[in-house]
Amino acid sequence: MKYLKMLGLAVVAVTALMAVVGAGTASATVLCDSTTTPCAQKWAANTQLEFEVVPGTEGIWETTGGQVIAACSEGELKGTPTAGGASATVKMPVQASDWDWVSSSCTVQANTLEGGELEIHAISGSDNGTVTATGFNFTTTAFGASCIYGFAKATDIGTLTASGTGNAILDVNTVFTKISGSLICPADLKWSEQFRQVKPSGTGLYVEPS
């Protein structure tokens, strides 16, 4: 009986250790200028990352039933990513003023009221990353009523596809939830949009394990 108890404790300890190691490995992410694992050319500290809407495309906000609420043909997103590392993902705080929908290009008003944070996670077996968002308040008008949407918890918003020439693509395909507004406002909106890297110009962007 004593032997079985000790064996059981040993199994629990090993399982816990494996969970910790696994979690550390899963979260290890850096932005790299070369497609090497581990990364041989990490981005310099305090490098600003900036995206713009891919010319000729539109960002679309629509109901889950497919009715378009807003469409914007211009916009930019920028921030300064953290370094990431062996036990950390890459995080990018974004101020409200740094996520600009260029309302003049939108079919109805669309603005960022509050900033939030994006987080980039390396996708195993590739040079790409999954992007999650936390926070943010976005406002628009739906069926003549003012509505505010955002992300109350970390939400997968899309994929960052690597580029060696400074043309990485952020494909957004997600759903955000109503935070406040008229009862007319839909409870959720689907959001699809494609951004391309414009800064740093000519710098490779690969999402790699540390």
C-alpha positions, 0 to 999 in steps of 0.5 A: 500500500505504501509503495502504491501511494508513493507511486501515485504521488510520483505520477502526479508530480510528473504530470504536473511537471509535463503540464508546466513544460508544455505550457512554457513551450506553447507560449514561447513566441518571438518576432523574427527577421529570418525563418529559423527555429530558434530565432536567430534574428529577433526584432530590435526592441521598441520596433513599431509594427504598423498595418493598413487595410489591403488596398482594394479590400474592405473591412466588413462588420455584419450580423451573424445572419450576413447583413452588412452593418458597416464596410470600411475601405481604409484604416490602420493599426499600429503598436509596439510589440513586446520582445516575447521569449522562452516563456512569454508570447508577444504582446502589443498594446494598442491605443484607441488613436492607433486603431483608425478606421478612417470613418470617411471611408466607411459606409457608416461611422466606425471608431475605436473608443478604447484601446486594448491588447493584441497577443501573438502566438506562434503556430507550431510547424509554421512561421505564422501566428494566431492573434488574440485580442483583449479589451477594445471598444468599437462603435458603429451605427446599426439600424439607426442606433448607436452600438458599442462592441469589444472583447470582454475576454481574450478572443482569437481574431485571426492569423498573422501570415509571415513574410520575408520582405515586409509584407506580412498579412493579418487576416481578421475573421472573428466575432465581437460582442455588444458591450452597450447600446440600443436593444436594436443593436445585434448581440454579436457582429462578425468582423472580416478584414485583411491588413498588410504590414507597412512598417517596418518597411522591408523587414521580414516578419516571422512568428517563431518559437523562442 
